Amino acid sequence: MDHTHLLTSEWLVNSFGSLSVEDSLEYIKAMLSENIRQNLQACVQIATKYHEKLTTQSLIEIFESFKSFEGLMTFRCPLALFNTSLQCFRPFSTLTLLVG
């Protein structure tokens, strides 16, 4: 996805709602590959909004594959605050040890 900076973040995030899971994950990977600095915030917004549809684990794996600890922290913090599942906290606590 080239020239994502020309799109409004609201339009970009909402456009992922009509894509298939496979296409959404591929587009997130493409955006991070193209320009991680420019596209990271939009990818985190997409991941946060559609994490149930795209699966949290798949999104974590994408951020990890790009070694984007900033993306992981920004994506995981809001989810950890509202999730009581121990499965949610395990990767989050490991991540905080790596970063902190």
trRosetta pair geometry for C-beta under 8 A, 3 or more apart (Angstrom, degrees):
i j d omega theta_ij theta_ji phi_ij phi_ji
1 4 5.4 55 130 -63 110 109
1 27 5.7 53 -34 -158 127 90
1 30 5.3 109 2 109 79 117
1 31 5.1 -13 51 -79 118 83
1 34 6.6 -121 64 -4 61 155
1 39 7.9 121 81 -118 112 145
2 34 6.5 -161 -92 -148 57 147
3 6 4.7 -4 164 10 98 119
3 7 7.6 104 124 -17 76 89
4 7 5.6 -54 -161 31 53 111
4 12 6.3 68 -161 -116 99 145
4 31 6.1 39 -38 -131 159 108
4 34 7.8 122 -1 86 116 143
4 35 8.0 -160 36 53 111 114
4 38 7.0 138 67 129 105 110
4 39 5.6 63 65 -102 150 103
4 42 6.3 -140 155 46 135 168
5 38 5.9 -61 -63 -175 111 124
7 11 5.5 -120 179 80 98 115
7 12 4.7 108 118 -61 129 104
8 11 4.5 86 62 8 92 103
8 12 6.8 -163 88 -8 45 87
9 12 5.6 -56 -145 40 33 113
9 13 6.0 31 159 -18 69 108
9 41 7.5 -45 -122 116 137 105
9 42 5.6 -141 -131 -104 92 93
9 45 6.4 59 176 50 113 168
10 13 6.1 -57 -145 38 25 106
10 14 6.1 18 160 -12 62 114
11 14 6.0 -63 -144 44 26 107
11 15 6.2 35 157 -32 64 106
12 15 5.9 -53 -150 24 26 115
12 16 7.6 31 152 -24 57 97
12 42 5.5 -22 111 -158 143 128
12 46 7.5 -77 131 -67 90 112
13 16 6.3 -53 -170 19 36 112
13 42 6.8 -142 -64 -160 85 79
13 45 5.0 -70 -96 125 130 115
13 46 5.3 -152 -126 -82 74 70
13 49 5.8 94 -180 10 113 155
14 17 5.7 -33 -172 5 52 119
15 18 6.6 -59 -170 33 48 101
15 19 7.2 49 140 -27 71 107
16 19 5.4 -53 -151 25 49 118
16 24 5.2 84 -161 -125 100 107
16 27 7.3 -156 -107 77 99 140
16 46 5.0 85 -3 -145 166 111
16 49 7.5 119 73 82 124 121
16 50 5.8 -108 121 -23 122 154
17 49 7.9 -68 -69 133 94 124
17 50 7.0 -158 -89 -86 62 121
19 23 4.3 -123 -178 92 110 118
19 24 4.6 141 98 -62 123 83
19 27 6.9 -45 -171 4 171 141
20 23 4.6 89 54 11 84 103
20 24 6.8 -147 89 -9 41 88
21 24 5.8 -57 -148 35 27 113
21 25 6.4 22 158 -15 64 107
21 53 6.4 -151 -95 153 94 85
21 54 5.8 161 -144 -111 86 59
21 55 7.9 46 -156 -1 128 93
22 25 6.1 -59 -150 38 27 106
22 26 6.3 24 154 -16 64 111
23 26 5.7 -59 -146 40 31 111
23 27 6.1 31 157 -19 67 107
24 27 5.9 -58 -148 37 27 109
24 28 6.5 28 154 -19 63 104
24 46 7.4 -172 -169 167 103 123
24 50 6.7 -100 -175 121 154 155
24 53 7.6 48 43 114 167 114
24 54 5.7 -110 106 -95 133 117
25 28 5.7 -51 -149 34 32 112
25 29 6.5 33 152 -17 64 104
25 54 6.1 149 -68 -153 91 110
25 58 5.9 -63 -110 158 133 128
25 59 7.9 -125 -114 -80 91 62
25 62 6.7 -154 -158 -68 87 137
26 29 5.6 -53 -150 37 33 112
26 30 6.2 34 151 -20 66 106
27 30 5.4 -51 -143 37 34 113
27 31 6.2 37 156 -22 66 103
28 31 5.8 -52 -147 34 30 111
28 32 6.5 25 155 -13 63 106
28 43 5.2 108 -150 -139 91 104
28 46 6.3 -158 -94 93 109 140
28 47 7.1 88 -131 -64 147 93
28 59 7.6 -49 138 -123 168 79
28 62 5.9 28 114 174 122 161
29 32 6.0 -61 -149 40 30 106
29 33 6.1 30 153 -21 66 110
29 62 5.9 -118 -79 -141 82 114
29 65 7.9 -11 -121 83 102 137
30 33 5.6 -55 -144 38 30 113
30 34 6.1 33 157 -25 65 107
31 34 5.8 -52 -145 32 28 112
31 35 7.7 -55 179 51 57 68
31 39 4.1 -161 165 172 99 152
31 42 6.8 -101 173 86 150 116
31 43 5.6 175 95 -71 130 110
32 36 4.9 34 -163 -101 69 83
32 39 6.1 -135 -80 91 43 121
32 40 7.0 70 -112 -89 85 67
32 43 5.9 34 -62 -71 96 165
32 62 7.1 148 9 164 155 103
32 66 5.0 -80 159 -83 136 159
32 68 7.1 -96 -148 -35 130 148
32 71 7.9 -2 -113 -78 127 164
33 36 7.7 46 -63 -56 11 86
33 66 7.9 -127 -70 -101 57 118
34 38 7.9 -64 107 61 93 117
34 39 6.6 68 69 -12 100 147
35 38 4.0 10 124 32 123 114
35 39 5.5 113 81 -6 78 102
36 39 6.4 -76 -129 54 22 90
36 40 5.5 46 172 -60 66 101
36 66 6.1 165 -110 178 136 135
36 68 6.5 -150 -167 -89 128 125
37 40 6.5 -27 -133 -6 16 114
39 42 5.3 -62 -161 46 62 111
39 43 5.6 63 143 -26 87 106
40 43 5.7 -60 -147 38 30 111
40 44 6.3 30 156 -19 67 105
40 68 6.5 -172 -126 -156 118 139
40 70 6.7 25 172 100 149 115
40 71 5.4 -119 -159 -80 103 104
40 74 8.0 95 152 42 103 150
41 44 5.7 -53 -148 35 32 111
41 45 6.5 33 152 -19 64 104
41 74 7.8 -80 -115 151 60 163
42 45 5.6 -53 -149 36 34 113
42 46 6.3 35 152 -19 66 105
43 46 5.6 -52 -147 37 33 112
43 47 6.1 35 153 -20 65 107
43 71 6.6 -14 94 -137 117 126
44 47 5.5 -53 -143 38 31 113
44 48 6.1 32 156 -21 65 107
44 71 5.6 -149 -74 -145 103 75
44 74 4.7 -16 -145 109 152 121
44 75 5.1 -133 -140 -69 86 85
45 48 5.8 -54 -145 36 28 111
45 49 6.3 22 159 -14 63 110
46 49 6.1 -61 -146 40 27 106
46 50 6.0 -22 172 24 65 114
47 50 6.9 -80 -132 57 18 79
47 51 5.8 49 166 -77 63 89
47 54 7.0 -95 -129 69 61 145
47 59 4.4 124 -143 -155 113 139
47 63 7.7 20 -96 -47 167 118
47 71 7.9 87 16 178 156 99
47 75 4.9 -24 105 -126 136 125
48 51 6.2 -15 -136 -29 20 114
48 75 6.1 -148 -65 -135 84 69
48 78 6.3 37 -136 63 122 138
48 79 7.5 -146 -127 -50 78 98
50 53 4.7 -52 -173 47 87 114
50 54 5.0 67 125 -10 99 110
51 54 6.1 -65 -127 54 28 95
51 55 7.3 -34 178 134 59 7
51 56 5.0 38 -180 -82 109 75
51 59 5.9 -71 -121 6 83 154
51 75 7.7 140 -86 -175 128 103
51 79 6.7 -80 108 -92 174 134
52 55 7.7 20 -170 -82 21 36
52 56 7.9 6 -81 -39 38 85
54 58 5.6 -121 154 75 81 126
54 59 5.7 78 112 -53 120 104
55 58 4.4 82 76 5 102 105
55 59 6.9 -179 93 -6 54 86
56 59 5.8 -63 -152 40 33 110
56 60 6.2 35 153 -22 69 106
56 79 6.7 133 -122 -165 131 162
56 88 7.6 -25 139 -112 167 83
57 60 5.7 -52 -146 35 31 112
57 61 6.4 33 155 -20 64 106
58 61 5.7 -55 -151 35 30 113
58 62 6.6 33 151 -21 64 102
59 62 5.7 -49 -151 31 35 113
59 63 6.6 29 154 -12 66 104
59 75 6.5 -154 141 179 123 152
60 63 6.0 -58 -150 40 32 106
60 64 6.1 31 153 -18 67 110
60 72 6.7 63 -139 -125 74 97
60 75 7.6 -168 -87 102 65 137
60 76 7.4 60 -101 -75 102 110
60 91 6.2 3 -153 157 155 159
61 64 5.6 -55 -142 40 30 112
61 65 6.2 36 156 -27 64 105
62 65 5.7 -53 -148 30 29 113
62 66 6.9 11 157 -3 61 106
63 66 6.2 -67 -154 46 32 101
63 68 4.7 -97 -164 68 78 105
63 71 4.2 -154 -135 104 116 118
63 72 4.6 155 129 -67 140 78
63 75 6.4 -145 -52 19 157 146
64 67 7.1 28 -174 -80 39 37
64 68 7.7 -102 -68 41 18 70
64 72 6.8 63 -65 -78 69 129
66 71 7.2 31 78 29 122 148
68 71 3.6 25 131 18 122 119
68 72 6.3 147 102 -18 72 82
69 72 5.4 -49 -144 37 38 115
69 73 6.1 37 157 -18 68 105
69 95 7.0 162 -145 -165 88 97
69 98 6.7 -141 -118 110 131 115
69 99 5.2 158 173 -88 134 108
70 73 6.0 -56 -145 38 27 107
70 74 6.2 22 158 -14 63 112
71 74 5.9 -59 -141 41 27 107
71 75 5.9 21 161 -14 65 114
72 75 6.0 -64 -144 43 24 106
72 76 5.7 8 166 -9 66 120
72 95 5.5 -146 136 -142 131 142
73 76 6.1 -61 -129 44 23 101
73 77 6.0 33 171 -34 63 107
73 95 6.6 -178 -78 147 74 128
73 96 7.9 103 -110 -85 101 69
73 99 6.3 39 -67 -55 130 170
74 77 6.6 -39 -135 18 19 112
75 78 7.8 -81 180 35 27 95
75 79 7.1 5 149 -3 64 121
76 79 5.6 -72 -152 46 40 110
76 80 5.7 38 158 -25 80 110
76 91 7.3 -128 -124 106 142 101
76 92 5.0 175 164 -105 131 96
76 95 6.4 103 49 51 165 161
77 80 6.0 -58 -143 34 26 109
77 81 6.6 29 159 -24 61 105
77 92 7.9 132 -83 -143 42 120
78 81 5.8 -53 -152 28 33 115
78 82 7.0 -1 163 7 64 109
79 82 6.7 -81 -155 49 29 89
79 83 5.5 9 162 -12 71 130
79 88 6.3 -141 136 -156 100 121
80 83 6.0 -69 -125 44 26 104
80 88 5.8 168 -107 148 64 109
80 89 6.3 100 -140 -96 104 66
80 92 4.7 94 -88 -116 139 167
83 88 4.0 99 114 -36 137 178
83 89 7.8 -167 97 -45 103 76
84 88 7.8 86 64 36 14 133
85 88 4.4 97 75 -6 94 103
85 89 7.4 -176 98 -5 56 83
86 89 5.7 -60 -152 39 43 108
86 90 6.4 53 154 -35 73 98
87 90 6.2 -42 -147 16 30 114
88 91 7.6 -75 -173 39 28 92
88 92 6.5 16 148 -11 64 125
89 92 5.3 -70 -146 47 38 115
89 93 5.7 36 161 -23 78 106
90 93 6.2 -57 -145 34 23 104
90 94 6.6 21 156 -15 60 108
91 94 5.5 -56 -148 39 35 114
91 95 6.1 40 153 -24 67 106
92 95 5.6 -54 -149 34 30 114
92 96 6.6 29 154 -19 64 103
93 96 5.8 -50 -147 34 34 110
93 97 6.7 39 152 -20 62 103
94 97 5.7 -56 -157 33 33 113
94 98 6.7 31 149 -18 66 105
95 98 5.7 -55 -152 35 35 111
95 99 6.2 18 158 -7 70 110
96 99 5.9 -59 -137 46 32 102
96 100 5.1 2 174 7 72 121
97 100 6.6 -55 -110 53 18 90
